Amino acid sequence: MAGVQKGKKKGTATPTPRSSFGRVAFAVSLVACIVVVSGLLVMRYLPPMVVPQRYASVEKSGGIPISPQYEVFEKYSVPDRMMRPVPPKASHKPRLALIIDDIGYKRRMALDLMALDPNLTLSILPGSPYGTFIAEVARKKGMELMLHQPMEPQEYPKVDPGPGALLTSMDPDRLISVLKKNLAIYPDIKGLNNHMGSKLTALSPQMYQVMTLLKKRGIYFIDSRTSAKTVGRSAAKLMQVPFAERDVFLDHVQERDAVIKQVEKMLTIAEKHGSAVGIGHPHGVTYDVLLEMMPEIHRRVTLVRPSALVIHL
């Protein structure tokens, strides 16, 4: 034993498990600190990573306008055709015109909507960043196009109807000039419906001016009915402009269950009255519900273009 003791260097101790664990813990802590500090430096000095959103709205950047605002609809602006007399059951399948307006600010969404059905109708806003591109794609697919004409709402100027709007302050020459300019953007459009317009659509002089030009151009008018006081029907009748009106807004409440309920209401109206006009908007929830319910829609109704439903009053 004594010889063994002499063979060891003085002051040298055998490492204990406790000291090894301490060194490992220190190393792990050091690595963690390096990772945290590196992350902070990346966040501080590198541009943030943007996770693309498939249906994100266009933000105001580089001169591109922001997505359109929405009007605060009057409580009783929705016509309830469910309460009208039910005509004799038609021998043909009920017909449904399904319009998606506010088009022109979400390019990918517009392309996806086009793929749902060729008889789906897009209504494009003037001055929208992707309007002409979307219109060209739709034309190549043989789809029917509409102009979604901005008109002054009751809440103006707090609520902005957007570029190319028709305002109650415009004299007749100015109003017609703006409308002509908007129509020239999409020369192949077949119809027009109002974006907002709860104030302007309730004024006969302005609506007569609008209908006069539509009559000359052979363009039909779909009243979006953003006001219970709209004179769209009477103005169209006076000027003999082909006319129809919206029965159901699909997505005023942008929740899945609410949109499903509105689609069901739209189909029921079509079945009871032989036809219906529904209007939706390029929201993700609207697209998802329509994609899911398209087989049911095709089973119960025939999708047609608005030009097949408009009438001379």
N, C-alpha and C positions, 0 to 999 in steps of 0.2 A: 504494500500500500504506500509505504514511504517513497518507493521509487516512482510509483505512478504520480504521486503528488509533485515530485521534483520535475517530472517531464512537462508539466503545464507551466505556461508563462504566468508570471505574477500579475495580478490585476485583471485577468481575463475571466469573464463570467459567461456561463451558458445562457443564450437567449431564452426568455420565458414566453409562453403563449400569449400572455397579456401584452407584452411589448410588440409582438407581431401584429396583433389585432389593432393596436393603436396606429401602427404605420399604415395599415390597409385603410382604416377609417379616415386617416388624414389624406391619403391619396384620393379616395372617393370624394371627400369634401372639396379638395382642390379642383378636381375635374368638374364638379357641379358648379363651382364658382366661375370657372372659365366659360362653361356653357351659358350661364345666366348673363355674364358680362358681354359675351359675344352677341347674344340675342338682343340685349339692350342697344349695342352699337349698331346692329343691323337695322333695328327699328328707328334709330335716331338718324342714320345717314343714308339709308337706301329708300327708294320710293316704295310705298306700300303695295303689296300684292293684292290685286283686285280679283275676287272670285266672280266670274261672269254669271250674270243672272239671265236666263233665257228670255224672259219677258220683261226685262227692266225698262222703265220709262226713259225716254231720251231727256237728259238733263241739259241745262243751258251751258253750252261749252263750245267755244270756237265759232260762235255765231249761230249755232243750231238752236231753234226755239225749244222751250220746254213743252211737255205734253199738255194737251188742252185741258182747260178747267171744265167742271161740270156744273150745270145749273141746279139751284135748289128748287126742285119741282114743287108746284102747288099741290096741296093735299088731295084735291079732287080733280087733278088734271087727267087722270087715266079714264078713258071711256070704258064703261062696263057693258060690253056686248052680251054678257051672260044674261042680262035682264031683258034683252030685246026678244020679240016673238021669234020662235024657232020655225024656219021655213020647212016645207016638205023635204023629206030625206032625198038627197040627190043620188042619182044612179052612179055618178062617178066618184072617185076617191076625193076626199077633201083636199084643198090646195092651200099651201102655206108659202108665203113670201118671207124669207128670213134675211134681214138686212143687218149688216155689221157696220156701224158708222164710227166716226172719229178715227178713220184709217189715215195713215201717213206718218205716224211717229214711231211705230214698232214694225220694222221691216220683217223680222223673222216671224213674228206673230201673224202678220198678213199672209205670208207664204203658207204657214200652217193652216190658217183658216181656209185658204183657197183649196187646200187638199181635202177638206171635209166633203165638199160637194160642188160640182161645177155650176149649180143653180143658186148657190149662196151669192148674195149681192153685197159688194163693198161700196161704201159711200165715203169718198175721200175728201179730206179737208183741204182747202186752198192754202198755199203757203207752207204746207207740211214738208219736212226735209226729204221724205222718201215717197211722196205722193206720185211723182211722175214715173219713178221706177216701178212702183207697185201697179200703177195703171197699165204700164207697158206689158208687164208679166200677165196681168189679168186679161188684157186684150188678146195676147197670144193663146191663152187658154179658152178664148171664146166666151168669157164671162161678161155679164152685164154690169156696168159701172154707173154710179151716181155721184153727184156733187153734194157734199155735206156742207151746205151754205151757212156760215155763222150769221146769226142775227141777234140784235140787242135784247138782253134779258132784263127783267125788272131790277135786278141787283147791280146793273151797270152804273158806274165804272168799277165798283168793288169786285164784281165778277167780270172778267175779260173774255169776250167771245172769241178773240184771237184774230189772226191776220185775215184781211178780206171781209170783215164784218159789215153788214148793212145796219146802219144806225138811224134812229128816228130823227136825228138832227140833220141828216142829209137832205138836200133838195132833190127833186126827181131826177135831174140830169146826173147828179153825182151818184145817186143810188144805182141807176141803170149802168153807169160807167163802171162802177165797182163790180156789179154782177156780170157784165160782159167780160171784164178782165178775168174773173174767176172761171167762167165757162170756157174761156180760151185756153186755160191751162190743160184741161182734159177734154179735147174736142170730140171724143167719141162717147161721152156720157149720154145716157138715155133718160135719166131722171134727176130730181133734186129733192132733198129733204132738209129741214132746218136743224141747225145746231144751236141749242139754246133758243132764244127768240120769244120768250114769254111776253115781252113787251111789244115787239114789232109785229108779231103774228096776230096781235089783237087789234091792229090799226088797219082799217080798210084802205085808205089811200096808198100806203106803202105796199100792201099786199096786192092791190090792183096793178101797181107798177111792176112788181115781180112777175105776176101772171101774164101781163102783156108781153114781156120778153120771152117767157117760157112758151107762150102760144106761138110766137113767131119762129122759135127754134124747134118746135115740135117735141118739147121736153115735158114729161109728166111731173106731177108734184105729189110727194108723200108727206102728209102733215105728221110731224113727230109728236104733236100735241103736248107741248111743254106748258100749255096754259089751257084752262077750261074755257077761256074767253077767245080762243083762236077764231079767226074769220077765214081760215084757209079754205074751208069747204065752200062758203058763199062766194069768195073771190074766184076760186077755180070754176065754179058753176057759171058766174057771170062772163068769164073770159073763155069758157069752153076748153079748159085745160084738163087733160086726163088726170084723175085724182083718186087717191086712197088715203087712209089714215092708219096710224099705228094703233094696234090693239093692246099690245103688251110690251113693256120694257122688261128684258130678261134679268138685268143685273144692276138695278138701282141700288139694291143691297148686295154687296159683293161677298156673299157667303155661299158655300156650296149648296146647303139645304134650301136657301132662299132662291137660288137660280134654278134648281131642280123644280121647285114649286111653280115658278113662273113658266118654265118650259111646259110643264103639265097643263097649266092654265091656257097657254097658247094653243096646244094641241086640242084641248077640249073645245075652245072657241071655234077652231077650224072644223071640228067634227059636228058641232051644233049648227053652224051657219054656212058650212060649205067652203069657207075660206077664212084666212086670218093673215094679219101682218104683224110680225114680231121684229123688234129691234134690240140688238145687243151691242156690246162694245168690246174692244180688243183687250179684255182682261184675261189673265191666266185662268181664273176660276171659270169664266164663261167658256173658254176654249175646252178646258178639261171636261166640263159637264156636257157640252155639245158632242165632243168626241165619244164620251161614254154613252150618250143617249141617241146618237145618230141612227143605230139600227132600229130603235123604237120609233123615232121620227119617221123613218122611211116606211115602217110597217103601217103607221096610222095615217099618214098624209103623203101627198106628192109635193115635193119642193118645186116651186116655180119662181120665175123672175117677176119682179114687181110689175113689169110691163104687161104681164098676163092677168093681173088683177085690177089694174086701174080702170076706171070707167069715166065716161062723160056724164056728168050729173044732169 
